[in-house]
Amino acid sequence: MPRISLPAPEQMSPAQRQVYDKVVSGPRGKIEGPLRAALHNAELADCWQALGALLRYRTSLTPRQSEIAILVTGRACQSPFEWYAHRRESEKIGIEADILEALLARTPPPFRAPEEQLVYQFALELNQQRSVSDATYAATLGVFGERAVVELTALVGYYTMVAMTLNAHEIPLPEGQQPAFPLPQHQGDRP
């Protein structure tokens, strides 16, 4: 059960409904996850969805690179919903099961492309240390360039906000789905 109300479209104010309609008619095709909570402030939800759409669909990173960074962040933030949603997206774009299982287990994934290893390392360090080592930064900058390094940093930061929102408000997974791991506040509830 979520900790806050999640209004259905027919219960939304005109401002909320305008944002809802914008999201469902865009590349997401539906509204779920943190935007359901953000809708309590329609202006926040609108800015949120615009930033999310930019970072998810319109950066110089490939979809695989973006999903790797998002999964690293979702796992680091212990966000079952973020993990669930982006594992599905990762499977759709062909990220291999052994990579996904390693990310879930927090073990080094067997990346086939060195660029994916760089994205992973950058996202991992940023999540664990709240910054990135000189070596990782230089290597990532050398391969991707300044624009992509800025986008990658913003992507990790954005999905940290997403994970915190999902976790704090306990936004539920879709009916019938089981979490891959417990929320941080429920660590003792399950092995």
Residue pairs with C-beta under 8 A, 6 or more apart in sequence:
1 170
1 172
2 37
2 169
2 170
2 171
2 172
3 168
3 169
3 170
4 37
4 40
4 169
6 36
6 37
6 171
7 16
7 39
9 17
9 20
12 20
12 39
13 42
15 42
15 43
16 39
16 42
16 45
18 42
18 46
19 39
19 42
19 45
19 46
19 49
20 31
20 39
22 46
22 49
23 30
23 31
23 35
23 49
24 30
24 31
26 49
26 53
27 53
27 56
27 57
28 49
28 53
31 39
32 85
32 174
33 81
33 82
33 85
33 162
33 166
33 171
34 48
34 161
34 162
34 165
34 166
34 171
35 45
35 48
35 49
35 52
36 171
37 165
37 166
37 169
37 171
38 44
38 45
38 48
38 49
38 165
39 45
51 158
52 158
52 162
55 66
55 151
55 154
55 155
55 158
56 66
56 155
59 66
59 148
59 151
59 152
59 155
60 144
60 145
60 147
60 148
60 151
61 69
61 119
61 144
61 148
61 151
61 152
61 155
63 93
64 90
64 93
64 94
64 95
64 116
65 115
65 116
65 119
65 152
66 155
67 86
67 89
67 90
67 93
67 95
68 90
68 95
68 99
68 103
68 116
68 119
68 120
68 123
69 119
69 120
69 122
69 123
69 152
69 155
69 156
69 159
70 82
70 86
70 155
70 159
71 83
71 86
71 87
71 90
71 100
71 103
72 103
72 120
72 123
72 124
72 127
72 156
73 82
73 123
73 127
73 156
73 159
73 160
73 163
74 82
74 83
74 86
74 159
74 163
75 83
75 103
75 104
75 106
76 124
76 127
76 128
77 127
77 159
77 160
77 163
77 164
77 167
78 163
78 167
78 181
78 182
78 183
78 184
79 162
79 163
79 164
79 166
79 167
79 183
80 166
80 173
80 179
80 180
80 181
80 182
80 183
81 166
81 171
81 172
81 173
81 179
82 159
82 162
82 163
82 166
83 104
83 179
83 180
83 181
84 173
84 177
84 179
84 180
87 100
87 104
87 180
90 100
91 97
91 100
96 112
98 109
98 110
99 109
99 110
99 111
102 108
102 109
102 110
103 109
104 180
104 181
109 120
111 117
111 120
114 143
115 143
115 144
118 136
118 139
118 140
118 143
118 144
119 140
119 152
121 136
121 139
121 140
122 132
122 136
122 137
122 140
122 149
122 152
122 156
123 152
123 156
125 131
125 132
125 133
125 136
126 132
126 153
126 156
127 156
127 160
132 140
137 149
140 149
140 152
141 149
144 152
165 171
167 183
167 184
167 185
170 183
173 179
182 189
182 190
